[in-house]
Amino acid sequence: MDIRKQVGLNVQRIRRTRGWSQEELAFESGLHRTYISGIERGARNPTVSVLKELADALGVPPGALLDASPPSKPTQEA
């Protein structure tokens, strides 16, 4: 998978698990909502500095945005 698409999927997944809209992530990261949208669609190629801003806003290490492994599913306990 293209790295831009992977980053976009990771940003979107983490943002949604936080219950945030793109507007909320934009506010927290200091980026514009349309830029967030472009990143999530894989249409934008964010710089390392932008990845750091997003990671800080989302409360994850920057590497989490680059992770190509599928997200782990929560285990169900009986």
PDB file of N, CA, C and O in Angstrom:
ATOM      1  N   MET A   1       0.844  -1.176   0.000  1.00  0.00           N
ATOM      2  CA  MET A   1       0.000   0.000   0.000  1.00  0.00           C
ATOM      3  C   MET A   1       0.889   1.239   0.000  1.00  0.00           C
ATOM      4  O   MET A   1       1.940   1.264   0.641  1.00  0.00           O
ATOM      5  N   ASP A   2       0.460   2.249  -0.715  1.00  0.00           N
ATOM      6  CA  ASP A   2       1.156   3.531  -0.764  1.00  0.00           C
ATOM      7  C   ASP A   2       1.266   4.113   0.649  1.00  0.00           C
ATOM      8  O   ASP A   2       0.294   4.077   1.404  1.00  0.00           O
ATOM      9  N   ILE A   3       2.416   4.640   1.010  1.00  0.00           N
ATOM     10  CA  ILE A   3       2.646   5.141   2.370  1.00  0.00           C
ATOM     11  C   ILE A   3       1.705   6.294   2.704  1.00  0.00           C
ATOM     12  O   ILE A   3       1.277   6.426   3.850  1.00  0.00           O
ATOM     13  N   ARG A   4       1.374   7.134   1.712  1.00  0.00           N
ATOM     14  CA  ARG A   4       0.441   8.238   1.985  1.00  0.00           C
ATOM     15  C   ARG A   4      -0.934   7.712   2.358  1.00  0.00           C
ATOM     16  O   ARG A   4      -1.584   8.245   3.258  1.00  0.00           O
ATOM     17  N   LYS A   5      -1.377   6.675   1.674  1.00  0.00           N
ATOM     18  CA  LYS A   5      -2.674   6.074   2.008  1.00  0.00           C
ATOM     19  C   LYS A   5      -2.625   5.422   3.385  1.00  0.00           C
ATOM     20  O   LYS A   5      -3.583   5.511   4.153  1.00  0.00           O
ATOM     21  N   GLN A   6      -1.510   4.768   3.697  1.00  0.00           N
ATOM     22  CA  GLN A   6      -1.367   4.120   5.000  1.00  0.00           C
ATOM     23  C   GLN A   6      -1.398   5.149   6.126  1.00  0.00           C
ATOM     24  O   GLN A   6      -2.076   4.953   7.134  1.00  0.00           O
ATOM     25  N   VAL A   7      -0.668   6.233   5.954  1.00  0.00           N
ATOM     26  CA  VAL A   7      -0.683   7.302   6.958  1.00  0.00           C
ATOM     27  C   VAL A   7      -2.099   7.845   7.108  1.00  0.00           C
ATOM     28  O   VAL A   7      -2.574   8.056   8.224  1.00  0.00           O
ATOM     29  N   GLY A   8      -2.765   8.068   5.990  1.00  0.00           N
ATOM     30  CA  GLY A   8      -4.131   8.584   6.032  1.00  0.00           C
ATOM     31  C   GLY A   8      -5.085   7.668   6.764  1.00  0.00           C
ATOM     32  O   GLY A   8      -5.903   8.123   7.563  1.00  0.00           O
ATOM     33  N   LEU A   9      -4.982   6.374   6.494  1.00  0.00           N
ATOM     34  CA  LEU A   9      -5.841   5.409   7.186  1.00  0.00           C
ATOM     35  C   LEU A   9      -5.550   5.391   8.680  1.00  0.00           C
ATOM     36  O   LEU A   9      -6.468   5.308   9.495  1.00  0.00           O
ATOM     37  N   ASN A  10      -4.276   5.467   9.038  1.00  0.00           N
ATOM     38  CA  ASN A  10      -3.909   5.472  10.461  1.00  0.00           C
ATOM     39  C   ASN A  10      -4.417   6.727  11.164  1.00  0.00           C
ATOM     40  O   ASN A  10      -4.942   6.646  12.275  1.00  0.00           O
ATOM     41  N   VAL A  11      -4.266   7.878  10.530  1.00  0.00           N
ATOM     42  CA  VAL A  11      -4.760   9.124  11.126  1.00  0.00           C
ATOM     43  C   VAL A  11      -6.270   9.029  11.324  1.00  0.00           C
ATOM     44  O   VAL A  11      -6.789   9.358  12.391  1.00  0.00           O
ATOM     45  N   GLN A  12      -6.964   8.579  10.288  1.00  0.00           N
ATOM     46  CA  GLN A  12      -8.425   8.475  10.367  1.00  0.00           C
ATOM     47  C   GLN A  12      -8.865   7.489  11.450  1.00  0.00           C
ATOM     48  O   GLN A  12      -9.782   7.778  12.219  1.00  0.00           O
ATOM     49  N   ARG A  13      -8.219   6.341  11.510  1.00  0.00           N
ATOM     50  CA  ARG A  13      -8.581   5.318  12.490  1.00  0.00           C
ATOM     51  C   ARG A  13      -8.368   5.824  13.918  1.00  0.00           C
ATOM     52  O   ARG A  13      -9.237   5.666  14.775  1.00  0.00           O
ATOM     53  N   ILE A  14      -7.221   6.424  14.163  1.00  0.00           N
ATOM     54  CA  ILE A  14      -6.924   6.916  15.510  1.00  0.00           C
ATOM     55  C   ILE A  14      -7.859   8.072  15.867  1.00  0.00           C
ATOM     56  O   ILE A  14      -8.351   8.155  16.992  1.00  0.00           O
ATOM     57  N   ARG A  15      -8.096   8.954  14.912  1.00  0.00           N
ATOM     58  CA  ARG A  15      -9.007  10.079  15.152  1.00  0.00           C
ATOM     59  C   ARG A  15     -10.397   9.573  15.519  1.00  0.00           C
ATOM     60  O   ARG A  15     -11.016  10.075  16.457  1.00  0.00           O
ATOM     61  N   ARG A  16     -10.883   8.588  14.786  1.00  0.00           N
ATOM     62  CA  ARG A  16     -12.223   8.052  15.059  1.00  0.00           C
ATOM     63  C   ARG A  16     -12.296   7.328  16.395  1.00  0.00           C
ATOM     64  O   ARG A  16     -13.318   7.396  17.078  1.00  0.00           O
ATOM     65  N   THR A  17     -11.222   6.633  16.779  1.00  0.00           N
ATOM     66  CA  THR A  17     -11.249   5.963  18.085  1.00  0.00           C
ATOM     67  C   THR A  17     -11.308   6.989  19.214  1.00  0.00           C
ATOM     68  O   THR A  17     -11.785   6.682  20.307  1.00  0.00           O
ATOM     69  N   ARG A  18     -10.832   8.194  18.959  1.00  0.00           N
ATOM     70  CA  ARG A  18     -10.915   9.274  19.946  1.00  0.00           C
ATOM     71  C   ARG A  18     -12.287   9.954  19.919  1.00  0.00           C
ATOM     72  O   ARG A  18     -12.612  10.756  20.794  1.00  0.00           O
ATOM     73  N   GLY A  19     -13.086   9.619  18.895  1.00  0.00           N
ATOM     74  CA  GLY A  19     -14.398  10.243  18.759  1.00  0.00           C
ATOM     75  C   GLY A  19     -14.328  11.672  18.243  1.00  0.00           C
ATOM     76  O   GLY A  19     -15.240  12.467  18.471  1.00  0.00           O
ATOM     77  N   TRP A  20     -13.242  11.996  17.547  1.00  0.00           N
ATOM     78  CA  TRP A  20     -13.032  13.354  17.050  1.00  0.00           C
ATOM     79  C   TRP A  20     -13.464  13.491  15.599  1.00  0.00           C
ATOM     80  O   TRP A  20     -13.361  12.550  14.812  1.00  0.00           O
ATOM     81  N   SER A  21     -13.944  14.670  15.263  1.00  0.00           N
ATOM     82  CA  SER A  21     -14.184  15.029  13.869  1.00  0.00           C
ATOM     83  C   SER A  21     -12.863  15.544  13.284  1.00  0.00           C
ATOM     84  O   SER A  21     -11.900  15.786  14.012  1.00  0.00           O
ATOM     85  N   GLN A  22     -12.838  15.704  11.972  1.00  0.00           N
ATOM     86  CA  GLN A  22     -11.652  16.302  11.354  1.00  0.00           C
ATOM     87  C   GLN A  22     -11.448  17.722  11.875  1.00  0.00           C
ATOM     88  O   GLN A  22     -10.315  18.171  12.049  1.00  0.00           O
ATOM     89  N   GLU A  23     -12.543  18.415  12.120  1.00  0.00           N
ATOM     90  CA  GLU A  23     -12.474  19.784  12.649  1.00  0.00           C
ATOM     91  C   GLU A  23     -11.790  19.805  14.021  1.00  0.00           C
ATOM     92  O   GLU A  23     -10.971  20.681  14.298  1.00  0.00           O
ATOM     93  N   GLU A  24     -12.129  18.838  14.873  1.00  0.00           N
ATOM     94  CA  GLU A  24     -11.511  18.773  16.205  1.00  0.00           C
ATOM     95  C   GLU A  24     -10.019  18.471  16.110  1.00  0.00           C
ATOM     96  O   GLU A  24      -9.213  19.072  16.820  1.00  0.00           O
ATOM     97  N   LEU A  25      -9.653  17.532  15.225  1.00  0.00           N
ATOM     98  CA  LEU A  25      -8.236  17.229  15.046  1.00  0.00           C
ATOM     99  C   LEU A  25      -7.507  18.445  14.484  1.00  0.00           C
ATOM    100  O   LEU A  25      -6.380  18.736  14.886  1.00  0.00           O
ATOM    101  N   ALA A  26      -8.136  19.142  13.572  1.00  0.00           N
ATOM    102  CA  ALA A  26      -7.527  20.349  13.011  1.00  0.00           C
ATOM    103  C   ALA A  26      -7.250  21.367  14.112  1.00  0.00           C
ATOM    104  O   ALA A  26      -6.171  21.958  14.156  1.00  0.00           O
ATOM    105  N   PHE A  27      -8.208  21.571  14.990  1.00  0.00           N
ATOM    106  CA  PHE A  27      -8.032  22.526  16.091  1.00  0.00           C
ATOM    107  C   PHE A  27      -6.896  22.091  17.008  1.00  0.00           C
ATOM    108  O   PHE A  27      -6.040  22.899  17.368  1.00  0.00           O
ATOM    109  N   GLU A  28      -6.888  20.816  17.385  1.00  0.00           N
ATOM    110  CA  GLU A  28      -5.879  20.308  18.322  1.00  0.00           C
ATOM    111  C   GLU A  28      -4.471  20.321  17.728  1.00  0.00           C
ATOM    112  O   GLU A  28      -3.492  20.515  18.449  1.00  0.00           O
ATOM    113  N   SER A  29      -4.371  20.115  16.413  1.00  0.00           N
ATOM    114  CA  SER A  29      -3.053  20.036  15.770  1.00  0.00           C
ATOM    115  C   SER A  29      -2.583  21.365  15.191  1.00  0.00           C
ATOM    116  O   SER A  29      -1.406  21.518  14.865  1.00  0.00           O
ATOM    117  N   GLY A  30      -3.491  22.324  15.061  1.00  0.00           N
ATOM    118  CA  GLY A  30      -3.125  23.599  14.452  1.00  0.00           C
ATOM    119  C   GLY A  30      -3.076  23.553  12.938  1.00  0.00           C
ATOM    120  O   GLY A  30      -2.526  24.454  12.304  1.00  0.00           O
ATOM    121  N   LEU A  31      -3.647  22.507  12.351  1.00  0.00           N
ATOM    122  CA  LEU A  31      -3.685  22.362  10.897  1.00  0.00           C
ATOM    123  C   LEU A  31      -5.092  22.685  10.398  1.00  0.00           C
ATOM    124  O   LEU A  31      -6.038  22.721  11.185  1.00  0.00           O
ATOM    125  N   HIS A  32      -5.230  22.918   9.107  1.00  0.00           N
ATOM    126  CA  HIS A  32      -6.542  23.211   8.532  1.00  0.00           C
ATOM    127  C   HIS A  32      -7.310  21.912   8.298  1.00  0.00           C
ATOM    128  O   HIS A  32      -6.716  20.881   7.984  1.00  0.00           O
ATOM    129  N   ARG A  33      -8.632  21.969   8.452  1.00  0.00           N
ATOM    130  CA  ARG A  33      -9.461  20.778   8.288  1.00  0.00           C
ATOM    131  C   ARG A  33      -9.311  20.171   6.894  1.00  0.00           C
ATOM    132  O   ARG A  33      -9.278  18.948   6.761  1.00  0.00           O
ATOM    133  N   THR A  34      -9.221  20.998   5.857  1.00  0.00           N
ATOM    134  CA  THR A  34      -9.094  20.455   4.506  1.00  0.00           C
ATOM    135  C   THR A  34      -7.750  19.748   4.314  1.00  0.00           C
ATOM    136  O   THR A  34      -7.648  18.808   3.526  1.00  0.00           O
ATOM    137  N   TYR A  35      -6.726  20.200   5.032  1.00  0.00           N
ATOM    138  CA  TYR A  35      -5.425  19.527   4.973  1.00  0.00           C
ATOM    139  C   TYR A  35      -5.526  18.157   5.640  1.00  0.00           C
ATOM    140  O   TYR A  35      -4.982  17.177   5.132  1.00  0.00           O
ATOM    141  N   ILE A  36      -6.220  18.087   6.777  1.00  0.00           N
ATOM    142  CA  ILE A  36      -6.456  16.805   7.457  1.00  0.00           C
ATOM    143  C   ILE A  36      -7.194  15.865   6.511  1.00  0.00           C
ATOM    144  O   ILE A  36      -6.838  14.693   6.388  1.00  0.00           O
ATOM    145  N   SER A  37      -8.216  16.379   5.846  1.00  0.00           N
ATOM    146  CA  SER A  37      -8.986  15.573   4.901  1.00  0.00           C
ATOM    147  C   SER A  37      -8.088  15.022   3.796  1.00  0.00           C
ATOM    148  O   SER A  37      -8.179  13.845   3.447  1.00  0.00           O
ATOM    149  N   GLY A  38      -7.228  15.867   3.251  1.00  0.00           N
ATOM    150  CA  GLY A  38      -6.311  15.432   2.198  1.00  0.00           C
ATOM    151  C   GLY A  38      -5.347  14.360   2.670  1.00  0.00           C
ATOM    152  O   GLY A  38      -5.037  13.428   1.927  1.00  0.00           O
ATOM    153  N   ILE A  39      -4.874  14.486   3.898  1.00  0.00           N
ATOM    154  CA  ILE A  39      -3.988  13.466   4.469  1.00  0.00           C
ATOM    155  C   ILE A  39      -4.742  12.155   4.596  1.00  0.00           C
ATOM    156  O   ILE A  39      -4.234  11.105   4.203  1.00  0.00           O
ATOM    157  N   GLU A  40      -5.957  12.207   5.147  1.00  0.00           N
ATOM    158  CA  GLU A  40      -6.732  10.982   5.356  1.00  0.00           C
ATOM    159  C   GLU A  40      -7.088  10.292   4.043  1.00  0.00           C
ATOM    160  O   GLU A  40      -7.223   9.069   4.012  1.00  0.00           O
ATOM    161  N   ARG A  41      -7.240  11.045   2.969  1.00  0.00           N
ATOM    162  CA  ARG A  41      -7.542  10.464   1.661  1.00  0.00           C
ATOM    163  C   ARG A  41      -6.289   9.983   0.932  1.00  0.00           C
ATOM    164  O   ARG A  41      -6.385   9.342  -0.115  1.00  0.00           O
ATOM    165  N   GLY A  42      -5.115  10.291   1.482  1.00  0.00           N
ATOM    166  CA  GLY A  42      -3.866   9.908   0.825  1.00  0.00           C
ATOM    167  C   GLY A  42      -3.502  10.839  -0.308  1.00  0.00           C
ATOM    168  O   GLY A  42      -2.632  10.523  -1.120  1.00  0.00           O
ATOM    169  N   ALA A  43      -4.162  11.994  -0.372  1.00  0.00           N
ATOM    170  CA  ALA A  43      -3.916  12.955  -1.439  1.00  0.00           C
ATOM    171  C   ALA A  43      -2.800  13.938  -1.090  1.00  0.00           C
ATOM    172  O   ALA A  43      -2.232  14.571  -1.980  1.00  0.00           O
ATOM    173  N   ARG A  44      -2.485  14.069   0.189  1.00  0.00           N
ATOM    174  CA  ARG A  44      -1.440  14.986   0.638  1.00  0.00           C
ATOM    175  C   ARG A  44      -0.249  14.184   1.132  1.00  0.00           C
ATOM    176  O   ARG A  44      -0.390  13.055   1.603  1.00  0.00           O
ATOM    177  N   ASN A  45       0.921  14.786   1.018  1.00  0.00           N
ATOM    178  CA  ASN A  45       2.155  14.147   1.448  1.00  0.00           C
ATOM    179  C   ASN A  45       2.713  14.952   2.627  1.00  0.00           C
ATOM    180  O   ASN A  45       3.530  15.852   2.433  1.00  0.00           O
ATOM    181  N   PRO A  46       2.269  14.624   3.858  1.00  0.00           N
ATOM    182  CA  PRO A  46       2.664  15.443   5.006  1.00  0.00           C
ATOM    183  C   PRO A  46       4.158  15.333   5.313  1.00  0.00           C
ATOM    184  O   PRO A  46       4.777  14.285   5.126  1.00  0.00           O
ATOM    185  N   THR A  47       4.711  16.435   5.785  1.00  0.00           N
ATOM    186  CA  THR A  47       6.117  16.456   6.192  1.00  0.00           C
ATOM    187  C   THR A  47       6.268  15.753   7.540  1.00  0.00           C
ATOM    188  O   THR A  47       5.283  15.446   8.212  1.00  0.00           O
ATOM    189  N   VAL A  48       7.497  15.511   7.912  1.00  0.00           N
ATOM    190  CA  VAL A  48       7.779  14.911   9.218  1.00  0.00           C
ATOM    191  C   VAL A  48       7.254  15.819  10.328  1.00  0.00           C
ATOM    192  O   VAL A  48       6.728  15.334  11.329  1.00  0.00           O
ATOM    193  N   SER A  49       7.391  17.117  10.157  1.00  0.00           N
ATOM    194  CA  SER A  49       6.891  18.066  11.162  1.00  0.00           C
ATOM    195  C   SER A  49       5.380  17.972  11.317  1.00  0.00           C
ATOM    196  O   SER A  49       4.864  18.037  12.433  1.00  0.00           O
ATOM    197  N   VAL A  50       4.672  17.819  10.212  1.00  0.00           N
ATOM    198  CA  VAL A  50       3.211  17.685  10.261  1.00  0.00           C
ATOM    199  C   VAL A  50       2.830  16.372  10.932  1.00  0.00           C
ATOM    200  O   VAL A  50       1.891  16.333  11.727  1.00  0.00           O
ATOM    201  N   LEU A  51       3.549  15.298  10.621  1.00  0.00           N
ATOM    202  CA  LEU A  51       3.270  14.016  11.277  1.00  0.00           C
ATOM    203  C   LEU A  51       3.457  14.140  12.787  1.00  0.00           C
ATOM    204  O   LEU A  51       2.683  13.572  13.557  1.00  0.00           O
ATOM    205  N   LYS A  52       4.477  14.878  13.210  1.00  0.00           N
ATOM    206  CA  LYS A  52       4.714  15.092  14.640  1.00  0.00           C
ATOM    207  C   LYS A  52       3.565  15.875  15.267  1.00  0.00           C
ATOM    208  O   LYS A  52       3.114  15.534  16.360  1.00  0.00           O
ATOM    209  N   GLU A  53       3.090  16.906  14.599  1.00  0.00           N
ATOM    210  CA  GLU A  53       1.956  17.693  15.107  1.00  0.00           C
ATOM    211  C   GLU A  53       0.710  16.820  15.245  1.00  0.00           C
ATOM    212  O   GLU A  53       0.004  16.893  16.251  1.00  0.00           O
ATOM    213  N   LEU A  54       0.444  15.999  14.235  1.00  0.00           N
ATOM    214  CA  LEU A  54      -0.718  15.106  14.284  1.00  0.00           C
ATOM    215  C   LEU A  54      -0.577  14.087  15.404  1.00  0.00           C
ATOM    216  O   LEU A  54      -1.517  13.855  16.163  1.00  0.00           O
ATOM    217  N   ALA A  55       0.599  13.481  15.504  1.00  0.00           N
ATOM    218  CA  ALA A  55       0.829  12.473  16.539  1.00  0.00           C
ATOM    219  C   ALA A  55       0.668  13.076  17.931  1.00  0.00           C
ATOM    220  O   ALA A  55       0.047  12.469  18.804  1.00  0.00           O
ATOM    221  N   ASP A  56       1.218  14.256  18.138  1.00  0.00           N
ATOM    222  CA  ASP A  56       1.081  14.925  19.437  1.00  0.00           C
ATOM    223  C   ASP A  56      -0.382  15.198  19.750  1.00  0.00           C
ATOM    224  O   ASP A  56      -0.835  14.967  20.871  1.00  0.00           O
ATOM    225  N   ALA A  57      -1.118  15.687  18.766  1.00  0.00           N
ATOM    226  CA  ALA A  57      -2.535  15.988  18.971  1.00  0.00           C
ATOM    227  C   ALA A  57      -3.332  14.725  19.283  1.00  0.00           C
ATOM    228  O   ALA A  57      -4.251  14.746  20.102  1.00  0.00           O
ATOM    229  N   LEU A  58      -2.971  13.624  18.624  1.00  0.00           N
ATOM    230  CA  LEU A  58      -3.690  12.360  18.818  1.00  0.00           C
ATOM    231  C   LEU A  58      -3.196  11.578  20.033  1.00  0.00           C
ATOM    232  O   LEU A  58      -3.828  10.606  20.445  1.00  0.00           O
ATOM    233  N   GLY A  59      -2.081  11.994  20.600  1.00  0.00           N
ATOM    234  CA  GLY A  59      -1.549  11.315  21.773  1.00  0.00           C
ATOM    235  C   GLY A  59      -0.908   9.976  21.476  1.00  0.00           C
ATOM    236  O   GLY A  59      -0.975   9.049  22.284  1.00  0.00           O
ATOM    237  N   VAL A  60      -0.279   9.880  20.299  1.00  0.00           N
ATOM    238  CA  VAL A  60       0.403   8.644  19.906  1.00  0.00           C
ATOM    239  C   VAL A  60       1.824   8.988  19.464  1.00  0.00           C
ATOM    240  O   VAL A  60       2.098  10.138  19.121  1.00  0.00           O
ATOM    241  N   PRO A  61       2.732   8.008  19.468  1.00  0.00           N
ATOM    242  CA  PRO A  61       4.067   8.273  18.927  1.00  0.00           C
ATOM    243  C   PRO A  61       3.970   8.457  17.406  1.00  0.00           C
ATOM    244  O   PRO A  61       3.110   7.844  16.774  1.00  0.00           O
ATOM    245  N   PRO A  62       4.827   9.280  16.812  1.00  0.00           N
ATOM    246  CA  PRO A  62       4.764   9.502  15.368  1.00  0.00           C
ATOM    247  C   PRO A  62       4.814   8.215  14.548  1.00  0.00           C
ATOM    248  O   PRO A  62       4.190   8.130  13.490  1.00  0.00           O
ATOM    249  N   GLY A  63       5.543   7.225  15.022  1.00  0.00           N
ATOM    250  CA  GLY A  63       5.627   5.955  14.305  1.00  0.00           C
ATOM    251  C   GLY A  63       4.291   5.259  14.143  1.00  0.00           C
ATOM    252  O   GLY A  63       4.111   4.475  13.211  1.00  0.00           O
ATOM    253  N   ALA A  64       3.355   5.531  15.036  1.00  0.00           N
ATOM    254  CA  ALA A  64       2.028   4.913  14.936  1.00  0.00           C
ATOM    255  C   ALA A  64       1.308   5.349  13.666  1.00  0.00           C
ATOM    256  O   ALA A  64       0.455   4.624  13.155  1.00  0.00           O
ATOM    257  N   LEU A  65       1.649   6.526  13.158  1.00  0.00           N
ATOM    258  CA  LEU A  65       1.015   7.008  11.935  1.00  0.00           C
ATOM    259  C   LEU A  65       1.604   6.350  10.693  1.00  0.00           C
ATOM    260  O   LEU A  65       0.985   6.354   9.629  1.00  0.00           O
ATOM    261  N   LEU A  66       2.801   5.784  10.831  1.00  0.00           N
ATOM    262  CA  LEU A  66       3.471   5.121   9.710  1.00  0.00           C
ATOM    263  C   LEU A  66       3.281   3.609   9.721  1.00  0.00           C
ATOM    264  O   LEU A  66       3.645   2.931   8.760  1.00  0.00           O
ATOM    265  N   ASP A  67       2.723   3.084  10.783  1.00  0.00           N
ATOM    266  CA  ASP A  67       2.596   1.639  10.981  1.00  0.00           C
ATOM    267  C   ASP A  67       1.771   0.998   9.869  1.00  0.00           C
ATOM    268  O   ASP A  67       0.633   1.397   9.619  1.00  0.00           O
ATOM    269  N   ALA A  68       2.354   0.004   9.206  1.00  0.00           N
ATOM    270  CA  ALA A  68       1.670  -0.679   8.115  1.00  0.00           C
ATOM    271  C   ALA A  68       0.968  -1.950   8.561  1.00  0.00           C
ATOM    272  O   ALA A  68       0.269  -2.577   7.765  1.00  0.00           O
ATOM    273  N   SER A  69       1.138  -2.346   9.821  1.00  0.00           N
ATOM    274  CA  SER A  69       0.472  -3.562  10.285  1.00  0.00           C
ATOM    275  C   SER A  69      -0.995  -3.260  10.564  1.00  0.00           C
ATOM    276  O   SER A  69      -1.333  -2.151  10.977  1.00  0.00           O
ATOM    277  N   PRO A  70      -1.867  -4.238  10.341  1.00  0.00           N
ATOM    278  CA  PRO A  70      -3.286  -3.999  10.605  1.00  0.00           C
ATOM    279  C   PRO A  70      -3.518  -3.749  12.088  1.00  0.00           C
ATOM    280  O   PRO A  70      -2.824  -4.318  12.931  1.00  0.00           O
ATOM    281  N   PRO A  71      -4.494  -2.896  12.413  1.00  0.00           N
ATOM    282  CA  PRO A  71      -4.763  -2.641  13.834  1.00  0.00           C
ATOM    283  C   PRO A  71      -5.205  -3.911  14.536  1.00  0.00           C
ATOM    284  O   PRO A  71      -5.938  -4.723  13.971  1.00  0.00           O
ATOM    285  N   SER A  72      -4.757  -4.076  15.764  1.00  0.00           N
ATOM    286  CA  SER A  72      -5.149  -5.270  16.510  1.00  0.00           C
ATOM    287  C   SER A  72      -6.593  -5.132  16.952  1.00  0.00           C
ATOM    288  O   SER A  72      -7.062  -4.043  17.281  1.00  0.00           O
ATOM    289  N   LYS A  73      -7.281  -6.252  16.951  1.00  0.00           N
ATOM    290  CA  LYS A  73      -8.673  -6.264  17.377  1.00  0.00           C
ATOM    291  C   LYS A  73      -8.720  -6.612  18.852  1.00  0.00           C
ATOM    292  O   LYS A  73      -7.973  -7.471  19.318  1.00  0.00           O
ATOM    293  N   PRO A  74      -9.606  -5.939  19.593  1.00  0.00           N
ATOM    294  CA  PRO A  74      -9.708  -6.269  21.017  1.00  0.00           C
ATOM    295  C   PRO A  74     -10.152  -7.713  21.206  1.00  0.00           C
ATOM    296  O   PRO A  74     -10.987  -8.227  20.462  1.00  0.00           O
ATOM    297  N   THR A  75      -9.583  -8.345  22.203  1.00  0.00           N
ATOM    298  CA  THR A  75      -9.980  -9.721  22.491  1.00  0.00           C
ATOM    299  C   THR A  75     -11.215  -9.714  23.364  1.00  0.00           C
ATOM    300  O   THR A  75     -11.403  -8.828  24.198  1.00  0.00           O
ATOM    301  N   GLN A  76     -12.050 -10.708  23.162  1.00  0.00           N
ATOM    302  CA  GLN A  76     -13.266 -10.818  23.967  1.00  0.00           C
ATOM    303  C   GLN A  76     -13.014 -11.791  25.095  1.00  0.00           C
ATOM    304  O   GLN A  76     -12.490 -12.886  24.891  1.00  0.00           O
ATOM    305  N   GLU A  77     -13.396 -11.375  26.286  1.00  0.00           N
ATOM    306  CA  GLU A  77     -13.256 -12.257  27.436  1.00  0.00           C
ATOM    307  C   GLU A  77     -14.606 -12.873  27.740  1.00  0.00           C
ATOM    308  O   GLU A  77     -15.642 -12.221  27.605  1.00  0.00           O
ATOM    309  N   ALA A  78     -14.590 -14.136  28.151  1.00  0.00           N
ATOM    310  CA  ALA A  78     -15.840 -14.845  28.419  1.00  0.00           C
ATOM    311  C   ALA A  78     -16.453 -14.433  29.722  1.00  0.00           C
ATOM    312  O   ALA A  78     -17.512 -14.940  30.093  1.00  0.00           O
TER     313      ALA A  78
END
